Amino acid sequence: MDGLAAVTSAEAPAPAPEGRTDRTRLIAAGAVGVIIAGVYTLFSARQWARFDVPSWDLGIFTQVLRQYSELASPVVTIKGEGFMILGDHFHPLLALLAPVYRLFPSGLTLLVVQAVLIGLSAVIVTACAARHLGTLAGVLLGLAYGLSWGLQSAVASQFHEIALAVPLLAACCAALVRRDHRAAALWAAPLVLVKEDLGITVAAVGLVLLIRGSRRLGITLIGGGVAAFWLTTEVILPALNPDGVWDYAEDSILSLLSNDPGAAVNVLLAGAGEKALLVLSVFAIVGFLALRSPIALITLPTFAWRLTSDVPFHWDLHWHYSAVLMPVVFLAVVDALRLLPALLRWARWISAGLVAVSLAVTTQFPLADLIEPRTYAPSEHDGGAQAALAVVPDDAVVATDITLMAYLAPRAQVYWVGNEDNPVPDYVVVDRNSGVYGGNPPEDVVAYAVEKYPGAEFVEVLDEQGYAVAERTS
């Protein structure tokens, strides 16, 4: 028997060295990141090529990055003449993207950068899950995360500053999973420079640290996060805002409670069904396992401002607001499985189930468009859009609606045609198919331009496939 045992032992494969295992996990995580970044880059590239523009935000951020790349203050004329964008939302960390924009000055650059940042977050999530659950389970969970509806919706709504928050939150939560509290605090801290409300999210990270026993670090992060939120909303934003206020203060339920408690109750009850669906959807995507980890507490600040808002977009599943929740809940699952030894051995099957859920949900979310033939065909209004862009020369002053803002912003001075304080532009560009004219788009672009800018004279220079352009003659 001893001899047989010796032979069996000799023939059994030796366990892989730890270094080789780490390399395998890193390669696997990198592969997941490349896949996710590639999928979202493809989606964004087709969206860009088809002039599919859901809002004016990409135009705004293109102007922001153009200003930063030229070492100028981020004044965004789309929002109004002389409008300092850091008085609208506080996101100075976006300046880090200026060198990339300088090399590739296009709105498409921002879309690709966002896809890469999400891919990077998928690398972090996958690597963390692989380390604690095994490589296969890690890859599956990373794919489920990368394809989650919150990230899909963010990409479809085009670039926002939260693209920077997603990998930072992933790195923070991965550090929490491995109980590296100092690293978690360091990754969380820059969030206060991504968007003003994320100061409270930083405080929530501090709460998790406090629960986990890091009393001093937790209290420091709670105090620092709350102080950063107060400083940005009460001092910095009003100081930089043209009207001297924080534009979104009225969205605060605390303000409403003090002025009109009855109205505050109505706001809380408004859209109750949609709000409940939001919460359920965030946790259902991970089979509610995230609720077994204190890391899930980091979702509370985002839920708090969204659920107390009376703006329906804030409860919706199809914008960018849920992206910051995705790395939190998926890494909370990794943490929960570590805390539940009975489930840990089923990690592969659980992760496979999460992939299946993400894929099933995708049929109702933007990535489903990638299997539609029309996605790879030119837009039916492609010729008109291209012609409108060709008519407008570089360095022109342009007033337009949302469709061509991001396409013109790298080379022209763009204003939103709805502003009241715009200077008289060189060109007025109208997309009658944009849907922003309340069902009554202007048929006569010259009459529309003259009405907007009395005293100026215009002549029509293009009317093609729904696009119309008027040029100022005097």
C-alpha positions, 0 to 999 in steps of 0.5 A: 500500500505504501508503494502504491501511495508513493506512485499515486503521489508521484503521478499527481500533478504538483500544485501551480506555484503561487506566482504562476497562479497570480499571473493566470488570474491577472491574464484572465482579468485582463482578458475580461477587461479587454472584452468589456472595453471592446464591446462598449467601444463597438457600441459607442462607435456605432452610436457615434457613427449613426448620430444617435445622441440622447442628450447634450451631455457629450457636447458639454463634456467635449467642450470641457475637455477641449478647454482643459486641453488648451490649458483654459478654464472650463467655460462651456458655452453650450450652458450659456455665455461664460458659463463656468462648468465647475459651478454646475457640477464639481468634477476637476478630476476630468482634467486628467483626460486632457492629454488624451483629448489633445491627441484625439480631439473628438467627442468619440474620444470621450466615448472610447475613454469611458469604455476603457475606464469601464473595462479597467473596472472589470479588470479590478472586479475580475481580479478580486473575484478570482483571488477569493473565489477562484479563476473561473468564478472570477472570470464569470463574475467579472463578465456578469459585472461588465455586462450589468444593466447599470453599465450598459445604461451609462454607456448608452447615455454617453460620456459623464464624469462618473466614468472616472468614479467606476474604477475608483469604486471598484478599487476601493471595494476590492480593497475592502474585500481583502481587508486592506482598509488603508488602500480602500480609503486612498482609492475612495478619497479622489471621488470627491473630485469626480462629483460633488455628491460622491463626498457622501459616498466617501463617508459611506466607505468610512462607515464600512471601515468603522464597522470593520474595526478601523475606527480612526480611519473610518471616522476620518473618512466620514468627516472628510467626506461630509466636509468635502460635500459641504465645501463643494455644495456650499462654497465652491459651486456657488462661488463658481456658478454664474448665479451664485448658487448650487443649482441642484440645492432645490433637489435636496429633500432636506431643503424641502422638509424645512420649507414645505413638509407636505410637499416633501412627503409628496416628493418621497411618494412620487414614483414609488413603484419606479423607485422600488423597481430601481432598488430591486433591480440593483440588488436582483442583478446579483441575486440579493447576495450583496445584502450579506456584506457591509460593503452594500452600505456604500450604495445608500448615498446614491439611493438616498438622493435618487429616491428623494428626488422628484425628477423621474430621470433619477429613478429610471434604469436607463441613464448613467446614475446606476453605474456607480452602484455596479462595482459596489454590489458585485464586489459585495457579492465576493465579500458575502461569499467569503463570509458564507463558507457554505456558499463559497464552494458553489462560487462557480455556479453562482457566478455562472448564474449571475452571467446568465442574469446579466445576459437575460436582462440585456435583451431589454437594455442597450447592448441588445442593439449590437445584434440588430442589422440596423446598428451597422447601417448608416443612419437614414439621416446620415447624409443630412448630418454630414452635409450640415457638418461640412457647411460649418467652417472651423472656428465658426460660432454656431447655435444648434440643438443637441444632435451635432454639438459634440461633432462641432465642439472640437472645432467651433464655438457651440451654443445651445440654441435654447439659451437666451444670452447667446451672441448672434451666431455665424450659423444656426443648425437645426435637426428636425428629427432630434425630438427636442422641439416639442413635436413642432420643429422649425420648418423655416430655418431662416425665420427661426434664426431671425426670431431668435436673433432679431436684427440679424439677417440670415440665408438658408444654406442647407436643407437636407434629410431633416437638417437645416442650416442658416448662415448669418449675412449681416 
